[in-house]
Amino acid sequence: GQLAWNNLKSGKYVLVETSAPDGYNIASDYAAGKEITVTYADHAVDSNNNFTLDVTNEEKTGSVVLTKTDSDTNKVLAGATFSLYKSDGTKVASDLTTDAKGQISKDGLKPGDYYFVETAAPAGYDLNKDKQYKFAIAFQDKENVGKVVKVSATNAETTGSVVLTKTDSDTGNNLAGAKFDLYAADGTKVAKNLKTDAKGEIKQDG
């Protein structure tokens, strides 16, 4: 990672980085040119009487888009909240909330492995608090620069229960043995041959 200029006299120079290594940004201090003073009487001289200078570059960053949908209908879901972590458990961001398109976008991620954790589900949906939505940001070389990583996440609607009680219209006594089919409002059959028990009841969950 070294570059050498020979036979430089002491004095002022302007150092300009004109091109960064593949996958890295040009060092910000040197993009427009930085004045340096070369002197062979200061601490920057090494054991061979060479003036030394360190220049660092940052890796180019990538982006991720998470899309939240209903697990049954694929409808996009707004209002889901996530935290973002590096693979080692370091938190990168919190309170990231899906928008009207059901999406969260996060830029500025350095190459590496990451995961999302859901911290709040949309209203009426179950929370997937123990699931990690893993993804990787690739080194931003010529093949990957500008690519956006896509992550999919789903929620199931929170379910309820219903109890039907069958009674004699005259006496009010509970009636066992009556059979029913259960339908959704759109006519889809949910369950069939549901039978009232000794208490005259049918209980259906989910």
trRosetta pair geometry for C-beta under 8 A, 3 or more apart (Angstrom, degrees):
i j d omega theta_ij theta_ji phi_ij phi_ji
4 50 7.9 -50 -134 -152 107 137
5 8 5.4 55 116 -42 111 121
8 11 8.0 -131 168 41 89 93
8 13 7.3 -33 -159 -52 131 147
8 38 5.6 -35 131 140 125 169
8 51 7.4 -80 78 38 125 129
9 38 7.6 120 102 93 37 123
10 38 5.6 -148 -130 106 45 80
10 39 4.9 54 -143 -113 111 55
10 40 5.8 -103 -74 3 110 86
10 41 7.8 21 -112 -1 145 93
11 37 7.3 -112 140 -148 21 66
11 38 6.1 1 50 55 49 94
12 35 5.9 -7 -170 -170 106 104
12 36 7.3 157 -152 82 57 39
12 37 5.4 -31 -96 -100 69 72
12 38 7.7 178 -88 17 18 75
13 35 7.3 154 83 -153 36 57
13 36 5.4 -21 66 63 86 88
13 37 7.8 158 20 -94 71 24
13 38 6.1 31 2 -13 117 112
14 33 4.6 10 176 -174 114 112
14 34 6.9 152 -155 71 65 28
14 35 5.5 -36 -96 -93 72 60
14 36 7.5 147 -105 16 22 75
15 30 5.7 -48 113 -134 92 113
15 33 7.0 151 73 -150 35 59
15 34 5.5 -26 60 62 88 84
15 35 8.0 147 15 -109 74 12
15 36 5.4 24 -8 -2 116 124
15 53 7.5 -158 -54 121 170 159
15 55 7.8 -137 138 -76 139 139
16 30 6.1 156 -139 172 28 83
16 31 7.7 23 -155 173 76 14
16 32 7.5 -79 -122 134 97 15
16 33 4.4 -28 -81 -90 98 76
16 34 7.7 155 -80 14 49 63
17 20 6.6 47 156 -74 124 73
17 26 4.9 165 106 -159 118 95
17 27 5.2 100 5 36 158 94
17 30 4.0 75 -4 111 101 120
17 31 6.4 -41 61 -83 95 44
17 55 6.9 164 -68 171 128 147
18 26 7.9 -84 145 -121 4 131
19 26 7.3 -89 -142 -89 12 106
20 24 4.4 -130 158 95 120 91
20 25 5.8 151 -40 139 175 13
20 26 4.5 -135 -45 -73 112 55
20 27 7.4 149 -99 -17 108 63
20 57 5.5 139 -149 -138 114 143
21 24 4.7 43 64 26 84 125
21 57 6.5 156 29 70 99 163
22 141 5.1 36 154 -134 111 84
22 142 6.4 -52 -150 -30 118 87
23 59 6.1 -22 148 -145 90 82
23 60 5.7 -131 -173 23 45 104
23 111 7.8 -4 -172 -31 120 141
23 139 5.0 -7 -138 168 142 95
23 140 5.0 137 -137 72 71 64
23 141 4.7 -31 -65 -76 104 63
23 145 7.7 -148 -103 -69 55 104
24 57 4.1 51 172 142 133 131
24 58 6.7 147 -155 81 83 32
24 59 5.7 -64 -102 -106 69 40
24 60 6.3 -151 -106 -24 14 81
25 28 7.6 14 129 -53 119 78
25 57 6.2 175 66 -168 57 90
25 58 5.3 -6 41 67 110 85
25 59 7.6 59 1 127 84 9
25 60 5.7 127 -46 -80 83 73
26 30 7.0 -123 167 81 92 87
26 31 4.8 102 118 -95 125 93
26 57 7.2 -60 -137 -123 15 106
27 30 4.5 37 84 30 108 107
27 31 6.9 -162 84 -43 51 76
27 55 5.3 -99 -37 -180 168 99
27 56 6.4 120 -110 76 117 44
27 57 5.4 -92 -63 -88 82 69
28 31 5.8 -30 -144 -7 33 117
29 34 5.1 25 151 -68 87 145
29 55 7.9 -143 67 -136 112 90
30 33 7.0 29 -162 -104 53 17
30 34 5.0 -70 -97 3 64 114
30 55 6.2 3 -20 -142 150 129
36 53 6.5 -8 -146 -105 154 152
38 51 5.0 119 -149 106 89 175
39 42 5.1 71 85 -4 109 106
39 44 7.9 97 63 45 73 113
39 51 7.2 121 55 -104 32 131
40 45 5.6 78 -153 -87 60 133
40 49 6.4 29 -157 -173 117 88
40 51 6.3 -96 -87 -58 68 101
41 45 7.6 49 -48 -19 8 137
42 45 6.7 133 70 -11 51 93
44 51 5.3 38 114 -154 112 70
44 52 5.4 -154 177 51 85 68
44 53 6.9 19 -164 -69 136 64
45 49 5.7 -10 -172 -141 115 41
45 50 6.6 146 -150 68 63 30
45 51 5.9 -37 -89 -86 67 54
45 52 7.5 142 -112 3 17 85
46 49 7.4 -74 69 -4 60 13
46 50 5.0 -10 38 56 103 88
46 52 5.4 63 -35 -28 109 127
59 110 5.3 87 76 -146 123 96
59 111 5.9 -89 157 9 149 102
59 139 7.2 -88 -157 -138 125 76
59 140 6.9 130 170 27 87 104
60 140 3.7 -96 86 74 115 144
60 145 6.3 -3 119 -117 155 101
61 107 6.9 89 120 166 122 71
61 108 4.7 6 146 -149 161 32
61 109 5.5 131 -170 56 98 33
61 110 5.5 -59 -107 -76 84 48
61 137 7.6 -18 -167 174 59 148
61 140 7.1 1 43 -29 8 146
62 107 8.0 -135 126 -148 28 57
62 109 5.2 -49 68 72 73 93
62 110 7.8 99 19 -137 81 8
62 111 6.9 78 -1 -79 119 60
62 137 4.1 173 55 -155 132 110
62 138 6.8 95 -63 47 159 60
62 140 5.9 -175 -62 -73 92 109
62 144 7.3 -41 -95 149 128 109
62 147 7.0 -16 -142 75 114 74
62 148 7.6 163 178 -111 88 41
62 149 6.7 61 145 -11 126 105
63 105 6.7 -2 -176 -171 112 89
63 106 6.7 168 -153 88 66 49
63 107 4.6 -21 -102 -105 100 67
63 108 7.8 51 -88 2 73 41
63 109 6.7 144 -91 22 26 104
63 148 4.8 -35 88 -119 106 84
63 149 7.0 -178 97 24 50 76
64 105 7.4 170 88 -149 49 47
64 106 5.3 -4 56 57 91 96
64 109 6.4 22 -9 6 103 154
64 114 7.3 -120 -34 75 159 143
64 135 6.0 123 -126 96 134 152
64 137 7.1 -92 -51 -77 104 99
64 148 6.9 150 -107 -173 21 74
64 149 4.5 -28 -108 70 79 102
64 150 7.6 169 -159 -81 65 21
64 151 6.1 24 -180 -8 111 113
65 103 5.7 -14 -172 -161 98 115
65 104 7.1 163 -154 81 50 49
65 105 5.1 -13 -103 -100 82 76
65 106 7.9 178 -80 21 40 65
65 148 5.6 30 -5 161 107 122
65 149 7.3 170 24 84 63 52
65 150 5.6 -18 68 -111 92 66
65 151 7.1 -177 91 28 43 76
66 82 6.7 5 76 13 164 165
66 96 8.0 86 40 127 131 130
66 98 7.4 -97 101 -91 97 98
66 103 6.6 151 80 -152 52 58
66 104 4.6 2 52 51 102 100
66 116 5.8 47 -88 -46 153 166
66 133 6.8 79 -124 120 124 152
66 150 8.0 141 -93 -166 31 49
66 151 4.3 -28 -104 75 76 109
66 152 7.7 171 -156 -83 63 15
66 153 5.9 15 -177 1 107 117
67 76 6.8 -68 -173 -124 95 102
67 98 7.9 94 -144 -132 35 121
67 101 7.6 -63 -125 134 94 87
67 102 5.3 57 -164 112 72 103
67 103 5.2 -23 -98 -94 70 80
67 150 7.1 -3 0 -167 109 94
67 151 7.3 165 19 84 64 56
67 152 5.8 -23 65 -112 92 62
67 153 7.2 170 83 30 43 73
68 76 6.8 91 81 -162 63 66
68 77 4.6 -77 120 62 105 98
68 78 8.0 149 71 -75 120 19
68 80 4.5 171 -127 30 172 147
68 98 4.7 -76 23 -81 127 161
68 102 4.6 -138 61 -174 72 94
68 103 7.6 -168 13 -75 76 31
68 104 7.9 54 -19 -8 105 96
68 122 7.4 149 135 -28 138 119
68 153 5.0 -28 -103 80 72 99
68 154 7.3 150 -159 -97 59 26
68 155 6.7 21 -175 -8 104 105
69 73 8.0 -139 171 82 94 65
69 74 5.0 -8 175 -154 136 46
69 75 6.4 149 -158 72 79 32
69 76 5.6 -50 -99 -98 76 45
69 77 6.1 157 -117 -2 19 94
69 102 6.1 56 -72 175 61 158
69 152 7.2 -23 16 -163 112 93
69 153 7.6 148 23 84 66 49
69 154 5.4 -34 74 -107 77 77
69 155 7.8 -179 91 24 33 71
70 73 4.5 10 92 48 132 89
70 74 6.3 -60 64 -2 80 11
70 75 4.4 24 12 47 123 85
70 77 6.1 123 -50 -52 71 113
70 125 7.7 -129 -111 -103 77 129
70 154 7.0 26 146 -156 12 88
70 155 6.6 -49 -113 69 45 76
70 156 7.8 85 -164 -112 66 31
70 157 6.9 14 -145 -45 106 91
71 154 3.9 96 -82 160 83 127
71 155 6.3 -139 -21 82 98 23
71 156 4.7 -36 35 -77 134 72
72 156 7.0 80 -27 -128 96 74
72 157 7.1 -44 12 1 127 104
76 98 7.9 -157 172 165 91 130
76 100 8.0 67 112 148 125 43
76 101 5.8 -49 161 175 159 40
76 102 3.0 -132 -174 -16 96 135
76 103 7.6 -28 -160 -32 128 74
77 80 5.8 61 113 -25 110 114
77 98 6.3 56 100 96 68 152
77 102 5.0 74 44 -118 44 106
77 122 4.6 -121 176 -19 115 154
77 125 6.9 17 -150 -29 153 161
77 155 6.1 -42 28 33 173 121
78 97 7.9 44 -178 156 71 92
78 98 5.4 -153 -133 108 41 93
78 99 6.0 -40 -123 144 100 21
78 100 5.2 -9 -80 -102 137 35
78 101 7.8 80 -79 32 93 26
78 102 6.1 -99 -62 -80 53 53
78 122 6.6 102 81 -111 42 124
79 97 6.5 -14 -134 -171 27 106
79 98 6.4 -39 27 63 27 92
79 120 7.8 -82 155 117 75 105
79 122 4.3 98 80 -116 106 81
79 123 6.5 -22 122 -4 155 80
80 97 7.0 158 78 -151 39 59
80 98 4.6 32 46 7 87 122
80 102 7.7 36 20 -152 116 71
80 118 6.2 -47 -179 -137 107 109
80 120 6.8 177 -155 93 44 66
80 121 5.9 -13 -117 -140 87 39
80 122 5.1 -51 -59 -40 78 83
80 125 7.8 -43 -86 75 103 142
80 153 7.4 -168 131 103 159 130
80 155 6.8 -168 -93 -34 133 138
81 95 6.1 -29 -160 -139 116 45
81 96 6.7 137 -158 70 60 45
81 97 4.9 -23 -97 -94 76 79
81 98 7.8 -120 -66 2 36 75
81 118 7.1 105 79 -161 52 64
81 119 5.0 -60 107 67 99 93
81 120 3.9 29 37 45 115 101
82 96 4.8 -38 67 70 85 102
82 97 7.8 170 18 -81 70 33
82 98 7.9 70 -6 -40 106 84
82 104 6.2 -107 38 -11 126 170
82 116 4.6 -10 -174 -169 137 108
82 117 6.4 146 -157 73 78 39
82 118 5.5 -47 -97 -100 80 48
82 119 6.3 149 -116 8 22 87
82 133 7.9 -44 -138 35 139 129
83 91 6.1 -43 175 -140 118 106
83 93 6.9 -175 -155 96 57 53
83 94 4.4 -8 -113 -113 96 73
83 95 7.6 29 -85 -18 74 39
83 96 7.1 146 -93 17 26 98
83 116 7.2 150 77 -156 41 59
83 117 5.2 -13 58 59 92 94
83 119 5.6 70 -17 -36 96 126
84 91 7.3 104 80 -164 52 62
84 92 4.5 -56 106 65 99 108
84 93 4.5 22 40 49 113 89
84 94 7.6 -140 24 -68 67 39
84 96 6.3 44 -25 -5 105 145
84 106 6.2 77 -70 -92 167 172
84 114 6.4 1 -176 -180 93 121
84 115 7.7 171 -152 90 55 35
84 116 5.7 -29 -99 -100 68 70
85 89 5.9 -25 -175 -145 131 27
85 90 6.4 144 -161 74 77 41
85 91 5.5 -46 -100 -101 80 48
85 92 6.2 174 -107 2 20 89
85 114 6.6 157 86 -160 47 71
85 115 5.5 -16 63 62 96 79
85 116 7.8 162 20 -93 77 22
85 117 6.7 30 -3 -6 118 108
86 89 7.1 -30 75 39 77 22
86 90 4.3 9 36 55 116 97
86 92 6.1 111 -36 -49 77 107
86 112 6.4 -9 -142 126 100 135
86 113 7.2 87 -171 85 65 63
86 114 5.8 -56 -112 -104 40 72
87 112 6.9 -136 4 159 108 97
87 113 3.7 30 -46 96 133 108
87 114 6.5 -94 -44 -77 72 24
87 115 6.8 90 -96 -10 59 99
87 134 7.8 52 -101 -137 93 105
91 94 6.3 4 180 -51 128 100
92 106 7.9 82 120 180 127 146
92 109 7.5 26 -169 -111 156 95
92 114 6.9 -23 -4 -134 148 120
93 96 5.7 64 122 -48 116 115
93 106 6.5 -165 29 -126 154 132
94 119 7.5 34 -158 -12 89 159
95 119 7.8 -62 -82 63 46 144
96 104 4.7 72 155 -150 113 138
96 106 6.8 -33 -124 -66 148 116
96 116 7.9 -89 68 -133 135 110
97 104 7.0 153 77 -92 18 107
98 101 7.9 -123 177 77 88 55
98 102 5.0 -6 176 -161 130 38
98 103 5.9 111 -147 36 82 14
98 104 5.5 -77 -88 -42 60 87
98 122 7.7 -52 56 -65 125 108
99 102 7.3 -61 67 2 55 14
99 103 5.7 -26 39 59 95 72
99 104 7.5 146 -8 -77 82 48
104 116 7.9 130 70 -120 144 143
106 109 6.4 63 123 -42 102 116
109 112 7.7 -124 165 47 93 90
109 114 6.7 -50 -158 -39 138 152
109 137 4.8 -172 116 -62 114 160
110 137 6.8 134 106 92 27 142
111 137 5.1 -140 -118 107 40 92
111 138 6.2 -26 -127 145 103 18
111 139 4.5 17 -104 -82 159 54
111 140 6.7 -142 -59 -16 107 76
112 136 7.1 -126 123 -149 25 74
112 137 6.0 11 42 51 52 98
113 134 7.0 -7 -173 -166 98 101
113 135 7.7 170 -152 93 58 35
113 136 5.0 -32 -101 -102 66 86
114 134 7.3 156 90 -152 45 55
114 135 5.8 -19 68 68 90 78
114 136 7.2 154 21 -99 74 33
114 137 6.7 42 -2 -12 118 98
115 132 4.3 1 178 -177 143 102
115 133 5.9 145 -163 69 76 46
115 134 4.5 -32 -96 -95 100 61
115 135 7.1 144 -95 18 48 65
116 132 7.3 145 67 -163 45 53
116 133 4.1 -15 54 59 99 111
116 135 7.9 27 -9 8 93 108
116 151 6.5 131 5 133 132 159
116 153 7.1 -82 90 -61 137 143
117 129 7.2 40 177 -161 97 50
117 131 7.6 158 -130 81 64 52
117 132 6.1 -31 -82 -105 83 66
117 133 7.6 -175 -71 17 33 83
118 121 6.5 45 163 -75 129 71
118 127 6.1 -172 119 -164 117 76
118 128 4.9 71 38 66 141 82
118 129 6.2 -104 82 -89 86 43
118 131 6.9 22 15 61 108 96
118 133 7.9 73 -35 -12 87 117
118 153 7.0 154 -63 -180 119 145
119 129 7.3 68 -112 -119 35 86
120 127 6.9 -57 -140 -110 24 117
121 125 4.4 -133 160 92 120 95
121 126 6.1 -167 -106 106 174 19
121 127 4.2 -134 -25 -83 116 66
121 128 7.3 107 -84 4 112 67
121 155 5.5 134 -150 -132 112 145
122 125 4.8 47 64 21 82 128
122 155 6.4 169 29 58 98 162
124 157 5.9 -21 147 -145 91 85
124 158 5.7 -138 -176 27 43 102
125 155 4.0 46 174 144 135 133
125 156 6.7 145 -155 80 84 32
125 157 5.7 -68 -102 -109 68 40
125 158 6.0 -166 -119 -23 11 83
126 155 6.2 175 58 -168 64 89
126 156 5.3 0 29 68 117 85
126 157 7.5 68 -8 126 85 11
126 158 5.4 136 -56 -82 74 73
127 155 7.9 -13 -94 -129 25 115
128 131 4.3 -25 161 23 110 124
128 153 7.3 -157 52 -170 147 106
128 155 6.6 -133 -19 -102 108 76
133 151 5.3 93 156 179 120 128
133 153 5.4 -52 -88 -81 149 110
135 149 5.1 127 172 153 133 138
135 151 5.1 -92 -50 -77 138 114
136 149 7.2 -175 71 -115 43 151
137 149 6.3 -109 -92 -18 63 141
138 141 7.9 -73 139 19 104 84
138 144 4.3 -120 95 -140 124 159
138 147 7.3 13 43 67 119 131
139 144 6.6 110 83 51 48 147
140 144 5.4 -123 -124 96 42 101
140 145 4.5 77 -180 -93 91 74
140 146 8.0 106 -152 -10 105 47
141 144 5.7 64 47 27 66 97
141 145 6.8 -122 90 -33 19 92
142 145 6.4 -32 -124 8 23 113
144 147 5.1 -77 -164 21 61 126
156 159 7.9 -25 142 -32 107 96
159 205 6.9 83 129 169 124 71
159 206 4.7 2 163 -139 160 36
161 203 6.5 2 -178 -173 114 92
161 204 6.7 167 -155 87 66 47
161 205 4.7 -24 -102 -103 97 68
161 206 7.9 39 -88 -3 70 41
162 203 7.4 171 88 -149 46 50
162 204 5.3 -5 57 57 90 95
163 201 5.8 -16 -171 -162 99 111
163 202 7.1 163 -154 81 50 47
163 203 4.9 -14 -102 -99 82 79
163 204 8.0 178 -81 20 38 64
164 180 6.7 -3 81 16 166 165
164 194 7.9 91 40 121 133 132
164 196 7.4 -97 101 -91 98 97
164 201 6.7 149 80 -154 52 55
164 202 4.5 0 53 52 103 98
164 204 7.9 28 -3 0 100 104
165 174 6.6 -70 -172 -122 95 101
165 196 7.9 94 -144 -133 35 120
165 199 7.6 -62 -127 133 95 88
165 200 5.4 57 -164 113 71 102
165 201 5.2 -22 -98 -96 71 78
166 174 6.8 88 79 -162 64 65
166 175 4.5 -79 119 62 104 98
166 176 8.0 151 70 -74 121 19
166 178 4.5 167 -127 31 172 146
166 196 4.6 -73 21 -83 128 161
166 200 4.6 -135 61 -174 73 95
166 201 7.6 -163 14 -73 76 29
166 202 7.8 53 -19 -8 104 96
167 172 5.5 -13 177 -157 131 41
167 173 6.4 152 -155 76 79 31
167 174 5.7 -49 -99 -97 75 44
167 175 6.2 159 -116 -2 18 94
167 200 6.1 69 -73 165 59 158
168 171 4.4 14 92 46 132 91
168 172 6.3 -44 67 11 82 14
168 173 4.6 21 16 49 120 83
168 175 6.0 121 -49 -53 73 113
173 200 7.9 159 141 -55 57 145
174 196 7.8 -159 173 166 92 129
174 198 7.9 65 112 142 126 44
174 199 5.5 -45 159 174 162 42
174 200 2.9 -140 -174 -7 94 134
174 201 7.4 -27 -157 -33 130 74
175 178 5.8 59 113 -25 110 116
175 196 6.3 54 99 98 68 153
175 200 4.9 74 43 -117 42 109
176 195 8.0 39 -178 158 71 91
176 196 5.4 -154 -135 108 40 93
176 197 6.1 -43 -124 141 99 22
176 198 5.2 -7 -83 -105 137 33
176 199 7.7 81 -79 32 93 25
176 200 6.0 -98 -62 -78 53 55
177 195 6.5 -18 -136 -169 28 103
177 196 6.3 -37 28 63 26 92
178 195 7.1 155 77 -151 38 57
178 196 4.5 31 45 7 86 123
178 200 7.7 36 19 -150 115 73
179 193 5.7 -30 -159 -142 118 51
179 194 6.7 137 -157 69 60 44
179 195 5.2 -24 -96 -94 74 74
179 196 7.9 -121 -66 1 33 76
180 194 4.8 -35 66 66 85 100
180 195 7.9 174 19 -78 71 30
180 196 7.9 71 -5 -41 106 85
180 202 6.3 -127 38 9 126 169
181 189 6.2 -43 176 -141 116 105
181 191 6.9 -175 -156 96 55 55
181 192 4.6 -5 -116 -118 95 70
181 193 7.2 21 -83 -26 75 40
181 194 7.1 147 -93 13 25 94
182 189 7.3 105 80 -164 52 62
182 190 4.5 -57 107 65 99 106
182 191 4.4 23 41 50 113 90
182 192 7.6 -135 25 -68 68 38
182 194 6.3 41 -24 -7 106 141
182 204 6.1 76 -66 -98 167 173
183 187 6.0 -24 -176 -147 127 29
183 188 6.5 146 -160 75 76 39
183 189 5.6 -47 -101 -102 78 48
183 190 6.2 166 -114 3 19 89
184 187 7.0 -30 74 39 76 21
184 188 4.4 6 36 56 117 94
184 189 8.0 -105 9 -45 79 7
184 190 5.7 111 -40 -50 81 109
189 192 6.2 10 177 -56 126 101
190 204 7.8 85 119 175 125 145
191 194 5.7 59 123 -50 118 114
191 204 6.2 -161 27 -129 155 132
194 202 4.7 78 152 -153 115 141
194 204 6.6 -39 -121 -69 151 115
195 202 6.9 152 77 -93 21 109
196 199 7.9 -122 176 77 89 55
196 200 5.0 -5 175 -159 130 39
196 201 6.0 116 -149 39 82 15
196 202 5.4 -79 -89 -42 60 88
197 200 7.2 -64 67 1 56 14
197 201 5.6 -25 40 59 97 74
197 202 7.4 145 -8 -79 82 50
